[in-house]
Amino acid sequence: MLKLPVSWCPINAQVALVQRALLHQGETLLVLGATGTSGAAAIQFAKALDAQVIAVSSSSAKLEFCREIGADHVINYKTDDILDRIDELTRGKGADVIFDPVGGILGNQALKAIARRGRFLLIGFASGSWIQLDPLDIAVRDYSVVGVFSARLTPEELARTHSEVIALAQEGRINTPIRKLFPFQDVPAALTYLTSDDLMGRVIVEIS
């Protein structure tokens, strides 16, 4: 069955990677918060663009989920040295594009691994704080910081973006990874799961 990307997250990923970062074939995308809905959508979009994807998350189960939806490489930020692993996986070049819905300490660590002429995408701050930006560092290391807020799309832009997302879904190149399905009477359990460390992909509450 075709799982259409009906949520806002695939739209946001398309805007971030296609319209703002101009990610193209052969480049390396580093995805923070890779098992969240935004991160999972970013992984799939990057693979649809024939880019290499390095996914960052916090457990073996989450990293396996990232592999299932297309990540080429995974990093456990709790057990791995992030900078060493990115350096190894990119052969010293760094990540061409960094997709960051997390911010905070993890975002600041990832920023150190950006490639020359790389693009750092400010998606959100799930950690509670944005990354710290230094204009001198941006200039000397020759990278760009790009803010992404897809809710500001015009109706025409949104319609065009939505059509492109649906086309990729119909081709089977992206989908909405559904990990949990709760019956309506278990809404409290669904809400608890949404705040747990085990959260991955999309959660659906079924209304019968």
C-alpha positions in Angstrom: 0.0 0.0 0.0 1.3 3.5 -0.9 2.0 5.6 2.2 1.6 9.2 1.1 3.7 11.8 2.9 0.7 13.9 4.1 2.3 15.5 7.1 4.2 18.8 7.0 7.6 17.2 7.6 8.2 15.9 4.1 7.3 19.4 2.8 9.9 20.9 5.2 12.5 18.4 4.1 11.9 19.2 0.5 12.2 22.9 1.1 15.3 22.5 3.1 17.2 20.1 0.9 16.0 21.0 -2.6 15.1 24.6 -2.5 17.5 26.0 0.2 20.5 23.7 0.4 20.5 22.7 -3.3 21.6 19.3 -2.3 22.7 17.3 -5.3 23.9 13.9 -6.4 27.1 12.6 -4.7 27.1 15.1 -1.9 27.0 14.0 1.8 24.1 14.9 4.1 24.5 14.7 7.8 21.1 14.3 9.6 20.7 15.1 13.3 17.6 13.9 15.1 17.4 11.3 12.3 14.6 9.2 13.8 12.2 12.1 14.2 9.7 12.9 11.5 11.7 15.7 10.0 15.0 13.7 10.1 13.4 10.6 8.6 11.9 12.7 5.8 15.4 14.3 5.2 17.0 10.9 4.9 14.5 9.7 2.3 14.7 13.0 0.3 18.5 12.9 0.2 18.4 9.3 -1.1 15.9 10.4 -3.8 18.5 12.9 -4.8 21.2 10.3 -4.9 23.1 11.8 -2.0 25.1 10.0 0.6 23.4 10.1 4.1 25.0 9.9 7.5 22.3 9.6 10.2 22.9 10.5 13.9 20.9 9.1 16.7 21.2 7.6 20.2 20.6 3.8 20.2 21.1 0.7 18.2 17.3 0.4 17.5 17.1 4.0 16.2 20.2 3.5 14.0 18.7 0.4 12.5 15.5 2.3 11.7 17.7 4.9 9.9 19.3 2.1 7.8 15.9 0.7 7.0 14.7 4.0 5.5 17.9 4.6 3.5 20.8 5.9 5.6 24.2 4.8 4.2 26.0 5.3 7.5 25.0 5.8 11.1 26.6 7.4 14.1 25.6 6.8 17.8 26.3 10.2 19.4 26.3 8.6 22.9 29.0 6.1 22.1 30.9 7.3 19.1 33.2 10.3 18.6 31.1 12.2 16.1 33.9 14.3 14.6 36.2 11.3 14.2 33.4 9.2 12.5 32.4 12.0 10.1 36.0 12.6 9.2 36.4 8.9 8.6 33.2 8.5 6.5 33.9 11.6 4.4 37.6 11.0 4.1 38.4 14.2 5.8 36.2 16.4 3.6 33.3 16.9 6.1 29.6 17.0 5.5 28.4 19.1 2.5 25.0 19.7 4.1 23.9 19.4 7.8 20.2 19.0 8.6 19.8 20.2 12.2 16.4 20.1 14.0 18.2 19.6 17.3 20.6 22.4 18.0 22.4 22.6 21.3 25.5 20.6 22.1 25.0 18.1 19.3 24.4 20.8 16.7 27.6 22.7 17.8 29.6 19.4 17.5 28.2 18.7 14.0 29.0 22.2 12.9 32.7 21.5 13.4 32.5 18.8 10.8 31.0 20.9 8.0 32.8 20.9 4.6 34.2 23.9 2.9 31.3 25.6 1.1 29.0 23.4 3.1 25.4 24.4 4.1 24.2 24.2 7.7 20.4 24.0 7.8 18.7 25.6 10.8 15.6 23.5 11.1 14.8 23.6 14.9 16.0 23.4 18.4 14.6 20.2 20.0 17.4 20.4 22.5 16.1 23.6 23.9 18.7 25.9 22.3 20.0 26.9 18.9 23.6 26.4 17.9 26.1 29.1 18.6 27.2 31.0 15.5 30.5 32.8 15.0 30.7 35.1 11.9 34.5 34.8 11.9 34.3 31.0 11.8 31.6 31.1 9.0 33.9 33.3 6.9 37.2 31.6 7.6 35.9 28.1 7.1 33.8 29.2 4.1 30.4 27.7 4.8 26.8 29.0 4.8 24.1 28.9 7.5 20.6 28.7 6.1 17.4 29.2 8.0 14.5 27.1 6.9 10.9 28.0 7.8 8.6 26.3 5.2 5.4 27.7 6.8 6.2 30.9 5.0 5.6 29.4 1.6 3.1 31.2 -0.6 0.1 29.2 -1.7 1.6 28.8 -5.1 4.9 27.6 -3.7 3.2 25.2 -1.3 1.1 23.7 -4.1 4.2 23.2 -6.3 6.2 21.7 -3.4 3.3 19.4 -2.4 3.0 18.2 -6.0 6.7 17.3 -6.1 6.5 15.5 -2.8 3.5 13.5 -3.9 5.2 12.6 -7.2 8.2 11.1 -5.4 5.8 9.2 -3.1 3.9 7.8 -6.1 7.3 6.7 -7.6 8.0 4.8 -4.4 11.1 6.9 -3.6 9.8 8.3 -0.3 7.1 7.3 2.1 5.8 8.0 5.6 7.5 5.5 8.0 4.8 4.5 10.4 6.2 2.8 13.5 3.3 2.7 15.9 -0.5 2.4 15.4 -2.7 3.0 18.5 -6.5 2.5 18.7 -8.4 5.6 19.7 -9.0 4.4 23.2 -5.2 4.3 23.8 -4.6 8.0 23.1 -3.0 8.5 26.5 -0.5 5.8 25.7 0.2 7.4 22.3 0.9 10.7 23.9 3.2 9.1 26.4 5.1 7.4 23.5 5.5 10.7 21.8 7.5 12.0 24.7 9.6 8.8 25.2 13.2 8.1 24.1 11.9 5.3 21.9 10.1 7.6 19.5 10.8 6.8 15.9 9.0 7.8 12.7 5.3 8.6 12.5 2.7 7.6 15.2 -0.9 7.0 14.0 -4.1 7.0 16.2 -6.7 4.9 14.5 -10.3 6.1 14.7 -12.7 3.2 14.1 
